[in-house]
Amino acid sequence: MTPDELNDALDKMQAAAGDDADKAPGLIEIQVDDWINRLAAMPTGRPQTIVDGVRIRDIKVAIGSDHTKVLSRKAAGERGEPYRDLAP
């Protein structure tokens, strides 16, 4: 997945969620090769606390998945917490 594809996926999920927070982006699972080759260059910001972890557009990132995907807050459960609104 390229940075543009990831941004598109985040924007589409946010738009489809409307006012339903459970459907908003909650966690980005990233395959290791995607992180190394493409996505690590995206602006991530510096974690404010250990709980914050690495974030892209204020959505928590979990590196080490079988493939790169965006999970809703409902699907991510506690793994995406603390949740924040999608940053531009």
MOMOWO-V41361 format. One record per pair of residues at least 12 apart in sequence whose ideal C-beta (glycine too) atoms are under 10 Angstrom apart, sorted by the first residue. I is the first residue (numbers start at 1). J is the second residue. D is the distance in Angstrom with one decimal. If there is no record, write none. Layout:
i=I j=J d=D
i=I j=J d=D
This chain:
i=1 j=28 d=9.6
i=1 j=30 d=8.0
i=1 j=31 d=8.0
i=1 j=34 d=5.5
i=1 j=38 d=7.0
i=1 j=39 d=7.3
i=1 j=67 d=8.4
i=1 j=68 d=4.2
i=1 j=69 d=8.2
i=1 j=70 d=9.4
i=2 j=34 d=8.7
i=2 j=37 d=9.8
i=2 j=38 d=5.7
i=2 j=39 d=8.2
i=2 j=68 d=9.8
i=3 j=34 d=9.9
i=3 j=38 d=6.5
i=3 j=39 d=6.2
i=3 j=40 d=10.0
i=3 j=41 d=7.4
i=3 j=42 d=5.1
i=3 j=43 d=9.6
i=3 j=56 d=8.7
i=4 j=38 d=9.9
i=5 j=34 d=9.8
i=5 j=38 d=9.1
i=5 j=39 d=9.8
i=5 j=68 d=8.6
i=6 j=28 d=7.1
i=6 j=30 d=8.6
i=6 j=34 d=8.7
i=6 j=38 d=8.6
i=6 j=39 d=6.5
i=6 j=42 d=7.5
i=6 j=56 d=7.1
i=6 j=57 d=8.8
i=6 j=59 d=9.7
i=6 j=68 d=7.3
i=6 j=69 d=9.6
i=6 j=70 d=7.4
i=7 j=42 d=8.5
i=7 j=56 d=8.7
i=7 j=57 d=7.5
i=7 j=88 d=9.9
i=9 j=25 d=8.3
i=9 j=28 d=8.7
i=9 j=68 d=9.0
i=9 j=69 d=7.9
i=9 j=70 d=4.9
i=10 j=24 d=9.7
i=10 j=25 d=5.2
i=10 j=28 d=7.8
i=10 j=56 d=8.0
i=10 j=57 d=6.0
i=10 j=59 d=6.7
i=10 j=70 d=6.0
i=10 j=86 d=6.0
i=10 j=87 d=9.4
i=11 j=25 d=9.1
i=11 j=57 d=9.3
i=11 j=86 d=7.9
i=11 j=88 d=9.6
i=12 j=25 d=9.6
i=12 j=70 d=8.9
i=13 j=25 d=4.9
i=13 j=26 d=9.0
i=13 j=59 d=9.6
i=13 j=70 d=5.7
i=13 j=71 d=9.0
i=13 j=72 d=6.8
i=13 j=73 d=9.9
i=13 j=86 d=8.4
i=14 j=57 d=9.5
i=14 j=59 d=9.7
i=14 j=70 d=9.7
i=14 j=85 d=8.8
i=14 j=86 d=4.9
i=15 j=86 d=10.0
i=16 j=72 d=9.4
i=17 j=72 d=7.4
i=17 j=73 d=8.6
i=17 j=86 d=9.3
i=20 j=72 d=9.1
i=20 j=73 d=9.3
i=20 j=74 d=9.0
i=21 j=72 d=9.4
i=21 j=73 d=6.2
i=21 j=74 d=8.8
i=21 j=83 d=7.7
i=21 j=85 d=9.6
i=22 j=72 d=6.4
i=22 j=73 d=5.4
i=22 j=74 d=4.0
i=22 j=75 d=8.9
i=22 j=76 d=10.0
i=23 j=72 d=5.1
i=23 j=73 d=7.3
i=23 j=74 d=6.9
i=23 j=75 d=9.4
i=24 j=59 d=9.1
i=24 j=72 d=6.7
i=24 j=73 d=5.5
i=24 j=74 d=9.1
i=24 j=80 d=9.8
i=24 j=83 d=7.7
i=24 j=84 d=9.9
i=24 j=85 d=7.9
i=24 j=86 d=7.0
i=25 j=56 d=9.7
i=25 j=57 d=8.1
i=25 j=58 d=9.1
i=25 j=59 d=4.9
i=25 j=60 d=9.6
i=25 j=70 d=5.5
i=25 j=71 d=7.8
i=25 j=72 d=7.0
i=25 j=73 d=7.4
i=25 j=76 d=8.7
i=25 j=80 d=8.3
i=25 j=83 d=9.0
i=25 j=84 d=9.8
i=25 j=85 d=9.5
i=25 j=86 d=5.6
i=26 j=59 d=7.1
i=26 j=60 d=7.8
i=26 j=70 d=8.2
i=26 j=71 d=5.5
i=26 j=72 d=5.4
i=26 j=73 d=3.3
i=26 j=74 d=7.2
i=26 j=75 d=6.8
i=26 j=76 d=3.6
i=26 j=77 d=8.1
i=26 j=78 d=10.0
i=26 j=79 d=8.1
i=26 j=80 d=3.8
i=26 j=81 d=8.4
i=26 j=83 d=6.3
i=27 j=59 d=6.8
i=27 j=60 d=5.4
i=27 j=61 d=7.8
i=27 j=62 d=6.0
i=27 j=65 d=9.8
i=27 j=69 d=9.1
i=27 j=70 d=7.5
i=27 j=71 d=4.5
i=27 j=72 d=8.5
i=27 j=73 d=8.0
i=27 j=75 d=7.7
i=27 j=76 d=3.6
i=27 j=77 d=8.6
i=27 j=78 d=9.9
i=27 j=79 d=5.5
i=27 j=80 d=3.7
i=27 j=81 d=9.1
i=27 j=83 d=9.2
i=28 j=54 d=9.2
i=28 j=55 d=8.5
i=28 j=56 d=5.9
i=28 j=57 d=8.7
i=28 j=59 d=5.4
i=28 j=60 d=7.1
i=28 j=61 d=4.9
i=28 j=62 d=7.1
i=28 j=63 d=9.2
i=28 j=65 d=9.1
i=28 j=68 d=7.6
i=28 j=69 d=7.7
i=28 j=70 d=5.5
i=28 j=71 d=7.7
i=28 j=76 d=9.2
i=28 j=80 d=8.7
i=29 j=60 d=9.9
i=29 j=61 d=8.1
i=29 j=62 d=5.0
i=29 j=63 d=8.3
i=29 j=64 d=8.2
i=29 j=65 d=3.7
i=29 j=66 d=8.4
i=29 j=67 d=7.8
i=29 j=68 d=6.6
i=29 j=69 d=5.3
i=29 j=70 d=7.8
i=29 j=71 d=6.4
i=29 j=75 d=10.0
i=29 j=76 d=8.7
i=29 j=79 d=8.9
i=29 j=80 d=10.0
i=30 j=54 d=9.2
i=30 j=56 d=8.8
i=30 j=61 d=5.9
i=30 j=62 d=7.0
i=30 j=63 d=5.0
i=30 j=64 d=7.8
i=30 j=65 d=6.1
i=30 j=67 d=8.9
i=30 j=68 d=5.0
i=30 j=69 d=8.5
i=30 j=70 d=9.8
i=31 j=63 d=8.4
i=31 j=64 d=8.0
i=31 j=65 d=5.5
i=31 j=66 d=6.5
i=31 j=67 d=5.1
i=31 j=68 d=4.8
i=31 j=69 d=8.8
i=32 j=63 d=6.4
i=32 j=64 d=6.0
i=32 j=65 d=8.2
i=32 j=66 d=9.7
i=32 j=68 d=9.7
i=33 j=67 d=9.9
i=33 j=68 d=9.1
i=34 j=63 d=9.0
i=34 j=65 d=8.9
i=34 j=67 d=8.1
i=34 j=68 d=4.6
i=35 j=54 d=9.3
i=35 j=61 d=8.2
i=35 j=63 d=5.1
i=35 j=64 d=8.6
i=35 j=65 d=9.6
i=35 j=68 d=8.2
i=36 j=63 d=9.3
i=38 j=68 d=8.9
i=39 j=56 d=7.3
i=39 j=61 d=8.3
i=39 j=63 d=9.0
i=39 j=68 d=7.6
i=40 j=54 d=9.4
i=40 j=61 d=9.9
i=40 j=63 d=9.0
i=42 j=56 d=5.4
i=42 j=57 d=8.4
i=42 j=61 d=9.4
i=43 j=55 d=9.7
i=43 j=56 d=7.6
i=43 j=57 d=8.3
i=43 j=87 d=9.3
i=44 j=56 d=5.8
i=44 j=57 d=9.1
i=44 j=58 d=10.0
i=44 j=61 d=7.4
i=45 j=57 d=9.2
i=45 j=58 d=7.9
i=45 j=87 d=8.7
i=47 j=60 d=9.9
i=49 j=82 d=9.1
i=51 j=81 d=7.9
i=51 j=82 d=6.6
i=52 j=82 d=7.4
i=52 j=84 d=9.0
i=53 j=79 d=9.9
i=53 j=80 d=9.8
i=53 j=82 d=9.9
i=55 j=84 d=7.6
i=55 j=87 d=8.5
i=56 j=70 d=9.8
i=56 j=86 d=9.9
i=56 j=87 d=8.7
i=57 j=84 d=9.1
i=57 j=85 d=9.5
i=57 j=86 d=5.6
i=57 j=87 d=4.3
i=57 j=88 d=7.5
i=58 j=83 d=8.9
i=58 j=84 d=4.1
i=58 j=85 d=6.6
i=58 j=86 d=6.4
i=58 j=87 d=4.2
i=58 j=88 d=9.7
i=59 j=71 d=9.4
i=59 j=73 d=9.7
i=59 j=76 d=9.2
i=59 j=80 d=7.3
i=59 j=83 d=8.5
i=59 j=84 d=7.4
i=59 j=85 d=9.5
i=59 j=86 d=6.5
i=59 j=87 d=8.2
i=60 j=76 d=7.9
i=60 j=79 d=7.4
i=60 j=80 d=5.0
i=60 j=81 d=7.7
i=60 j=82 d=8.4
i=60 j=83 d=8.2
i=60 j=84 d=8.5
i=61 j=80 d=9.7
i=62 j=76 d=8.7
i=62 j=79 d=6.5
i=62 j=80 d=8.5
